[in-house]
Amino acid sequence: MIKKIIGVLATLATLAVILFAALNFGNYTSLLPEDLFSGQAVTEAVEEVVPDADTTTPAESESADVSGGEE
């Protein structure tokens, strides 16, 4: 009996979610700010320059101490 009541409540909750989604179909508003995905924010993020490991000169890489200590 309790399983049947839980099943009916779950069915009613599912139908309520579907009904509210159908009633609010054309009125979507995002909770995120509108300028979050604007083109300006994207270009600012792209313009940041991070040096790669390939940009080091051979002189810098040869002078690096790889042994980890002084001998």
Gaussian input, Z-matrix of N, CA and C with variables (Angstrom, degrees):
# hf/3-21g

backbone

0 1
 N
 C     1     B1
 C     2     B2     1     A1
 N     3     B3     2     A2     1     D1
 C     4     B4     3     A3     2     D2
 C     5     B5     4     A4     3     D3
 N     6     B6     5     A5     4     D4
 C     7     B7     6     A6     5     D5
 C     8     B8     7     A7     6     D6
 N     9     B9     8     A8     7     D7
 C    10    B10     9     A9     8     D8
 C    11    B11    10    A10     9     D9
 N    12    B12    11    A11    10    D10
 C    13    B13    12    A12    11    D11
 C    14    B14    13    A13    12    D12
 N    15    B15    14    A14    13    D13
 C    16    B16    15    A15    14    D14
 C    17    B17    16    A16    15    D15
 N    18    B18    17    A17    16    D16
 C    19    B19    18    A18    17    D17
 C    20    B20    19    A19    18    D18
 N    21    B21    20    A20    19    D19
 C    22    B22    21    A21    20    D20
 C    23    B23    22    A22    21    D21
 N    24    B24    23    A23    22    D22
 C    25    B25    24    A24    23    D23
 C    26    B26    25    A25    24    D24
 N    27    B27    26    A26    25    D25
 C    28    B28    27    A27    26    D26
 C    29    B29    28    A28    27    D27
 N    30    B30    29    A29    28    D28
 C    31    B31    30    A30    29    D29
 C    32    B32    31    A31    30    D30
 N    33    B33    32    A32    31    D31
 C    34    B34    33    A33    32    D32
 C    35    B35    34    A34    33    D33
 N    36    B36    35    A35    34    D34
 C    37    B37    36    A36    35    D35
 C    38    B38    37    A37    36    D36
 N    39    B39    38    A38    37    D37
 C    40    B40    39    A39    38    D38
 C    41    B41    40    A40    39    D39
 N    42    B42    41    A41    40    D40
 C    43    B43    42    A42    41    D41
 C    44    B44    43    A43    42    D42
 N    45    B45    44    A44    43    D43
 C    46    B46    45    A45    44    D44
 C    47    B47    46    A46    45    D45
 N    48    B48    47    A47    46    D46
 C    49    B49    48    A48    47    D47
 C    50    B50    49    A49    48    D48
 N    51    B51    50    A50    49    D49
 C    52    B52    51    A51    50    D50
 C    53    B53    52    A52    51    D51
 N    54    B54    53    A53    52    D52
 C    55    B55    54    A54    53    D53
 C    56    B56    55    A55    54    D54
 N    57    B57    56    A56    55    D55
 C    58    B58    57    A57    56    D56
 C    59    B59    58    A58    57    D57
 N    60    B60    59    A59    58    D58
 C    61    B61    60    A60    59    D59
 C    62    B62    61    A61    60    D60
 N    63    B63    62    A62    61    D61
 C    64    B64    63    A63    62    D62
 C    65    B65    64    A64    63    D63
 N    66    B66    65    A65    64    D64
 C    67    B67    66    A66    65    D65
 C    68    B68    67    A67    66    D66
 N    69    B69    68    A68    67    D67
 C    70    B70    69    A69    68    D68
 C    71    B71    70    A70    69    D69
 N    72    B72    71    A71    70    D70
 C    73    B73    72    A72    71    D71
 C    74    B74    73    A73    72    D72
 N    75    B75    74    A74    73    D73
 C    76    B76    75    A75    74    D74
 C    77    B77    76    A76    75    D75
 N    78    B78    77    A77    76    D76
 C    79    B79    78    A78    77    D77
 C    80    B80    79    A79    78    D78
 N    81    B81    80    A80    79    D79
 C    82    B82    81    A81    80    D80
 C    83    B83    82    A82    81    D81
 N    84    B84    83    A83    82    D82
 C    85    B85    84    A84    83    D83
 C    86    B86    85    A85    84    D84
 N    87    B87    86    A86    85    D85
 C    88    B88    87    A87    86    D86
 C    89    B89    88    A88    87    D87
 N    90    B90    89    A89    88    D88
 C    91    B91    90    A90    89    D89
 C    92    B92    91    A91    90    D90
 N    93    B93    92    A92    91    D91
 C    94    B94    93    A93    92    D92
 C    95    B95    94    A94    93    D93
 N    96    B96    95    A95    94    D94
 C    97    B97    96    A96    95    D95
 C    98    B98    97    A97    96    D96
 N    99    B99    98    A98    97    D97
 C   100   B100    99    A99    98    D98
 C   101   B101   100   A100    99    D99
 N   102   B102   101   A101   100   D100
 C   103   B103   102   A102   101   D101
 C   104   B104   103   A103   102   D102
 N   105   B105   104   A104   103   D103
 C   106   B106   105   A105   104   D104
 C   107   B107   106   A106   105   D105
 N   108   B108   107   A107   106   D106
 C   109   B109   108   A108   107   D107
 C   110   B110   109   A109   108   D108
 N   111   B111   110   A110   109   D109
 C   112   B112   111   A111   110   D110
 C   113   B113   112   A112   111   D111
 N   114   B114   113   A113   112   D112
 C   115   B115   114   A114   113   D113
 C   116   B116   115   A115   114   D114
 N   117   B117   116   A116   115   D115
 C   118   B118   117   A117   116   D116
 C   119   B119   118   A118   117   D117
 N   120   B120   119   A119   118   D118
 C   121   B121   120   A120   119   D119
 C   122   B122   121   A121   120   D120
 N   123   B123   122   A122   121   D121
 C   124   B124   123   A123   122   D122
 C   125   B125   124   A124   123   D123
 N   126   B126   125   A125   124   D124
 C   127   B127   126   A126   125   D125
 C   128   B128   127   A127   126   D126
 N   129   B129   128   A128   127   D127
 C   130   B130   129   A129   128   D128
 C   131   B131   130   A130   129   D129
 N   132   B132   131   A131   130   D130
 C   133   B133   132   A132   131   D131
 C   134   B134   133   A133   132   D132
 N   135   B135   134   A134   133   D133
 C   136   B136   135   A135   134   D134
 C   137   B137   136   A136   135   D135
 N   138   B138   137   A137   136   D136
 C   139   B139   138   A138   137   D137
 C   140   B140   139   A139   138   D138
 N   141   B141   140   A140   139   D139
 C   142   B142   141   A141   140   D140
 C   143   B143   142   A142   141   D141
 N   144   B144   143   A143   142   D142
 C   145   B145   144   A144   143   D143
 C   146   B146   145   A145   144   D144
 N   147   B147   146   A146   145   D145
 C   148   B148   147   A147   146   D146
 C   149   B149   148   A148   147   D147
 N   150   B150   149   A149   148   D148
 C   151   B151   150   A150   149   D149
 C   152   B152   151   A151   150   D150
 N   153   B153   152   A152   151   D151
 C   154   B154   153   A153   152   D152
 C   155   B155   154   A154   153   D153
 N   156   B156   155   A155   154   D154
 C   157   B157   156   A156   155   D155
 C   158   B158   157   A157   156   D156
 N   159   B159   158   A158   157   D157
 C   160   B160   159   A159   158   D158
 C   161   B161   160   A160   159   D159
 N   162   B162   161   A161   160   D160
 C   163   B163   162   A162   161   D161
 C   164   B164   163   A163   162   D162
 N   165   B165   164   A164   163   D163
 C   166   B166   165   A165   164   D164
 C   167   B167   166   A166   165   D165
 N   168   B168   167   A167   166   D166
 C   169   B169   168   A168   167   D167
 C   170   B170   169   A169   168   D168
 N   171   B171   170   A170   169   D169
 C   172   B172   171   A171   170   D170
 C   173   B173   172   A172   171   D171
 N   174   B174   173   A173   172   D172
 C   175   B175   174   A174   173   D173
 C   176   B176   175   A175   174   D174
 N   177   B177   176   A176   175   D175
 C   178   B178   177   A177   176   D176
 C   179   B179   178   A178   177   D177
 N   180   B180   179   A179   178   D178
 C   181   B181   180   A180   179   D179
 C   182   B182   181   A181   180   D180
 N   183   B183   182   A182   181   D181
 C   184   B184   183   A183   182   D182
 C   185   B185   184   A184   183   D183
 N   186   B186   185   A185   184   D184
 C   187   B187   186   A186   185   D185
 C   188   B188   187   A187   186   D186
 N   189   B189   188   A188   187   D187
 C   190   B190   189   A189   188   D188
 C   191   B191   190   A190   189   D189
 N   192   B192   191   A191   190   D190
 C   193   B193   192   A192   191   D191
 C   194   B194   193   A193   192   D192
 N   195   B195   194   A194   193   D193
 C   196   B196   195   A195   194   D194
 C   197   B197   196   A196   195   D195
 N   198   B198   197   A197   196   D196
 C   199   B199   198   A198   197   D197
 C   200   B200   199   A199   198   D198
 N   201   B201   200   A200   199   D199
 C   202   B202   201   A201   200   D200
 C   203   B203   202   A202   201   D201
 N   204   B204   203   A203   202   D202
 C   205   B205   204   A204   203   D203
 C   206   B206   205   A205   204   D204
 N   207   B207   206   A206   205   D205
 C   208   B208   207   A207   206   D206
 C   209   B209   208   A208   207   D207
 N   210   B210   209   A209   208   D208
 C   211   B211   210   A210   209   D209
 C   212   B212   211   A211   210   D210

   B1=1.4464
   B2=1.5299
   B3=1.3496
   B4=1.4597
   B5=1.5230
   B6=1.3433
   B7=1.4628
   B8=1.5186
   B9=1.3140
   B10=1.4644
   B11=1.5326
   B12=1.3201
   B13=1.4666
   B14=1.5303
   B15=1.3352
   B16=1.4671
   B17=1.5313
   B18=1.3178
   B19=1.4603
   B20=1.5183
   B21=1.3482
   B22=1.4615
   B23=1.5323
   B24=1.3304
   B25=1.4650
   B26=1.5358
   B27=1.3230
   B28=1.4623
   B29=1.5267
   B30=1.3205
   B31=1.4638
   B32=1.5200
   B33=1.3221
   B34=1.4603
   B35=1.5374
   B36=1.3140
   B37=1.4640
   B38=1.5245
   B39=1.3307
   B40=1.4632
   B41=1.5189
   B42=1.3201
   B43=1.4589
   B44=1.5304
   B45=1.3351
   B46=1.4645
   B47=1.5243
   B48=1.3251
   B49=1.4674
   B50=1.5193
   B51=1.3153
   B52=1.4709
   B53=1.5267
   B54=1.3372
   B55=1.4538
   B56=1.5269
   B57=1.3378
   B58=1.4695
   B59=1.5225
   B60=1.3070
   B61=1.4658
   B62=1.5251
   B63=1.3127
   B64=1.4641
   B65=1.5314
   B66=1.3150
   B67=1.4625
   B68=1.5292
   B69=1.3159
   B70=1.4562
   B71=1.5219
   B72=1.3154
   B73=1.4586
   B74=1.5195
   B75=1.3207
   B76=1.4506
   B77=1.5127
   B78=1.2894
   B79=1.4675
   B80=1.5205
   B81=1.3356
   B82=1.4627
   B83=1.5254
   B84=1.3107
   B85=1.4583
   B86=1.5213
   B87=1.3016
   B88=1.4511
   B89=1.5220
   B90=1.3120
   B91=1.4538
   B92=1.5224
   B93=1.3414
   B94=1.4563
   B95=1.5264
   B96=1.3294
   B97=1.4650
   B98=1.5295
   B99=1.3322
   B100=1.4533
   B101=1.5234
   B102=1.3244
   B103=1.4593
   B104=1.5288
   B105=1.3280
   B106=1.4603
   B107=1.5162
   B108=1.3263
   B109=1.4507
   B110=1.5203
   B111=1.3169
   B112=1.4534
   B113=1.5182
   B114=1.3165
   B115=1.4547
   B116=1.5159
   B117=1.3279
   B118=1.4520
   B119=1.5305
   B120=1.3053
   B121=1.4593
   B122=1.5188
   B123=1.3270
   B124=1.4594
   B125=1.5236
   B126=1.3300
   B127=1.4606
   B128=1.5181
   B129=1.3183
   B130=1.4535
   B131=1.5232
   B132=1.3102
   B133=1.4577
   B134=1.5202
   B135=1.3212
   B136=1.4537
   B137=1.5222
   B138=1.3253
   B139=1.4500
   B140=1.5249
   B141=1.3090
   B142=1.4553
   B143=1.5223
   B144=1.3295
   B145=1.4614
   B146=1.5181
   B147=1.3097
   B148=1.4539
   B149=1.5228
   B150=1.3256
   B151=1.4612
   B152=1.5203
   B153=1.3180
   B154=1.4599
   B155=1.5284
   B156=1.2965
   B157=1.4596
   B158=1.5249
   B159=1.3272
   B160=1.4614
   B161=1.5238
   B162=1.3191
   B163=1.4575
   B164=1.5220
   B165=1.3210
   B166=1.4642
   B167=1.5176
   B168=1.2915
   B169=1.4640
   B170=1.5201
   B171=1.3328
   B172=1.4759
   B173=1.5220
   B174=1.3383
   B175=1.4582
   B176=1.5253
   B177=1.3230
   B178=1.4663
   B179=1.5187
   B180=1.3151
   B181=1.4606
   B182=1.5206
   B183=1.3517
   B184=1.4530
   B185=1.5104
   B186=1.3336
   B187=1.4484
   B188=1.5357
   B189=1.3165
   B190=1.4586
   B191=1.5331
   B192=1.3178
   B193=1.4596
   B194=1.5136
   B195=1.3314
   B196=1.4487
   B197=1.5232
   B198=1.2990
   B199=1.4523
   B200=1.5211
   B201=1.3293
   B202=1.4458
   B203=1.5097
   B204=1.2849
   B205=1.4623
   B206=1.5076
   B207=1.3042
   B208=1.4646
   B209=1.5137
   B210=1.3042
   B211=1.4682
   B212=1.4826
   A1=111.03
   A2=115.89
   A3=119.86
   A4=109.84
   A5=117.71
   A6=120.70
   A7=110.75
   A8=116.49
   A9=120.47
   A10=110.34
   A11=117.54
   A12=121.43
   A13=110.11
   A14=116.57
   A15=120.36
   A16=109.55
   A17=118.04
   A18=121.71
   A19=112.15
   A20=116.32
   A21=120.55
   A22=110.05
   A23=117.67
   A24=120.92
   A25=111.53
   A26=116.99
   A27=120.44
   A28=110.57
   A29=117.14
   A30=121.19
   A31=110.87
   A32=116.99
   A33=120.30
   A34=111.44
   A35=116.98
   A36=120.07
   A37=110.73
   A38=116.97
   A39=121.20
   A40=110.80
   A41=117.22
   A42=121.06
   A43=111.56
   A44=117.05
   A45=120.40
   A46=110.65
   A47=117.65
   A48=120.90
   A49=109.83
   A50=117.75
   A51=121.59
   A52=110.44
   A53=117.52
   A54=121.56
   A55=111.40
   A56=116.86
   A57=119.63
   A58=111.47
   A59=117.40
   A60=120.35
   A61=110.43
   A62=117.62
   A63=120.79
   A64=111.02
   A65=117.80
   A66=120.50
   A67=112.03
   A68=116.93
   A69=121.88
   A70=111.71
   A71=118.52
   A72=123.47
   A73=113.12
   A74=120.63
   A75=122.78
   A76=114.71
   A77=118.64
   A78=121.77
   A79=112.39
   A80=117.63
   A81=120.10
   A82=110.54
   A83=116.36
   A84=122.20
   A85=107.60
   A86=115.84
   A87=121.04
   A88=110.23
   A89=116.36
   A90=121.07
   A91=110.99
   A92=116.90
   A93=121.31
   A94=109.75
   A95=117.71
   A96=119.73
   A97=110.98
   A98=116.63
   A99=121.02
   A100=112.49
   A101=118.44
   A102=120.72
   A103=113.55
   A104=116.79
   A105=119.53
   A106=111.47
   A107=117.74
   A108=121.81
   A109=112.25
   A110=117.82
   A111=120.34
   A112=110.21
   A113=116.86
   A114=122.07
   A115=112.97
   A116=117.51
   A117=121.06
   A118=110.83
   A119=117.66
   A120=120.57
   A121=110.79
   A122=117.18
   A123=120.87
   A124=110.33
   A125=118.56
   A126=120.39
   A127=111.24
   A128=118.23
   A129=119.81
   A130=110.80
   A131=117.86
   A132=120.98
   A133=110.98
   A134=117.97
   A135=121.41
   A136=110.75
   A137=118.23
   A138=121.84
   A139=113.49
   A140=118.63
   A141=120.25
   A142=109.01
   A143=116.34
   A144=121.04
   A145=108.53
   A146=115.60
   A147=121.63
   A148=106.92
   A149=118.65
   A150=119.44
   A151=111.25
   A152=115.40
   A153=121.03
   A154=109.88
   A155=116.63
   A156=121.51
   A157=109.97
   A158=117.85
   A159=121.77
   A160=112.33
   A161=119.07
   A162=121.26
   A163=112.39
   A164=119.09
   A165=120.19
   A166=109.28
   A167=115.81
   A168=120.42
   A169=109.08
   A170=117.96
   A171=119.69
   A172=112.63
   A173=118.11
   A174=120.19
   A175=110.91
   A176=117.09
   A177=120.15
   A178=111.18
   A179=117.12
   A180=119.29
   A181=111.93
   A182=118.85
   A183=120.99
   A184=111.50
   A185=117.90
   A186=120.46
   A187=112.23
   A188=117.29
   A189=120.01
   A190=110.04
   A191=115.87
   A192=120.99
   A193=108.41
   A194=117.14
   A195=121.14
   A196=111.58
   A197=118.30
   A198=119.85
   A199=112.12
   A200=117.58
   A201=119.92
   A202=113.74
   A203=119.63
   A204=120.73
   A205=111.32
   A206=115.39
   A207=120.12
   A208=109.03
   A209=115.41
   A210=119.32
   A211=111.78
   D1=-42.17
   D2=-179.48
   D3=-67.34
   D4=-37.65
   D5=178.14
   D6=-62.91
   D7=-37.05
   D8=179.62
   D9=-67.57
   D10=-40.50
   D11=178.84
   D12=-65.04
   D13=-43.48
   D14=178.45
   D15=-63.34
   D16=-39.75
   D17=178.19
   D18=-63.33
   D19=-41.91
   D20=179.11
   D21=-66.36
   D22=-42.02
   D23=178.37
   D24=-63.80
   D25=-40.45
   D26=178.26
   D27=-65.63
   D28=-38.84
   D29=177.99
   D30=-65.57
   D31=-43.59
   D32=178.45
   D33=-64.50
   D34=-39.07
   D35=178.45
   D36=-65.23
   D37=-40.64
   D38=178.12
   D39=-64.03
   D40=-44.20
   D41=178.26
   D42=-64.05
   D43=-36.83
   D44=178.33
   D45=-65.24
   D46=-40.48
   D47=178.58
   D48=-64.43
   D49=-44.30
   D50=178.98
   D51=-63.09
   D52=-42.44
   D53=179.78
   D54=-63.29
   D55=-46.66
   D56=179.07
   D57=-64.55
   D58=-35.85
   D59=177.50
   D60=-66.56
   D61=-39.54
   D62=-179.84
   D63=-70.34
   D64=-38.04
   D65=179.83
   D66=-69.54
   D67=-32.11
   D68=-176.74
   D69=-99.56
   D70=20.94
   D71=-171.17
   D72=-58.70
   D73=-46.64
   D74=-175.71
   D75=-92.65
   D76=3.18
   D77=-173.79
   D78=-112.09
   D79=40.37
   D80=-176.96
   D81=-73.31
   D82=131.10
   D83=171.18
   D84=-133.18
   D85=132.80
   D86=-178.06
   D87=-79.43
   D88=149.95
   D89=174.97
   D90=-85.49
   D91=-12.71
   D92=179.08
   D93=-82.96
   D94=152.87
   D95=177.19
   D96=-63.16
   D97=148.73
   D98=-176.09
   D99=-67.05
   D100=-32.38
   D101=-176.96
   D102=-87.80
   D103=9.44
   D104=-178.58
   D105=-64.83
   D106=-40.80
   D107=-177.70
   D108=-109.42
   D109=26.67
   D110=-179.51
   D111=-73.47
   D112=162.65
   D113=-178.82
   D114=-63.78
   D115=-32.09
   D116=-178.85
   D117=-65.43
   D118=-42.91
   D119=179.71
   D120=-65.48
   D121=-35.98
   D122=-179.89
   D123=-68.81
   D124=-43.08
   D125=-179.09
   D126=-68.19
   D127=-34.25
   D128=177.19
   D129=-65.22
   D130=-38.82
   D131=179.25
   D132=-69.55
   D133=-33.63
   D134=-178.41
   D135=-74.24
   D136=-30.43
   D137=-176.12
   D138=-72.73
   D139=-14.20
   D140=178.38
   D141=-67.37
   D142=130.30
   D143=-177.36
   D144=-107.39
   D145=123.55
   D146=177.90
   D147=-116.10
   D148=121.81
   D149=-178.39
   D150=-66.87
   D151=136.73
   D152=177.94
   D153=-85.96
   D154=169.77
   D155=175.54
   D156=-70.00
   D157=-24.05
   D158=-179.40
   D159=-73.74
   D160=-13.18
   D161=-175.80
   D162=-85.97
   D163=-4.25
   D164=179.37
   D165=-75.63
   D166=146.19
   D167=179.20
   D168=-81.39
   D169=155.54
   D170=179.17
   D171=-60.13
   D172=-32.27
   D173=179.78
   D174=-64.62
   D175=-37.86
   D176=179.00
   D177=-68.39
   D178=-40.85
   D179=-176.82
   D180=-73.75
   D181=-29.40
   D182=178.47
   D183=-74.20
   D184=-29.98
   D185=-176.17
   D186=-83.26
   D187=-7.91
   D188=-178.62
   D189=-70.97
   D190=138.02
   D191=179.53
   D192=-86.35
   D193=111.85
   D194=-176.60
   D195=-95.86
   D196=-13.17
   D197=-175.60
   D198=-72.44
   D199=-23.85
   D200=175.34
   D201=92.38
   D202=-5.26
   D203=178.68
   D204=-158.58
   D205=171.76
   D206=179.18
   D207=-93.40
   D208=134.85
   D209=178.64
   D210=-122.30

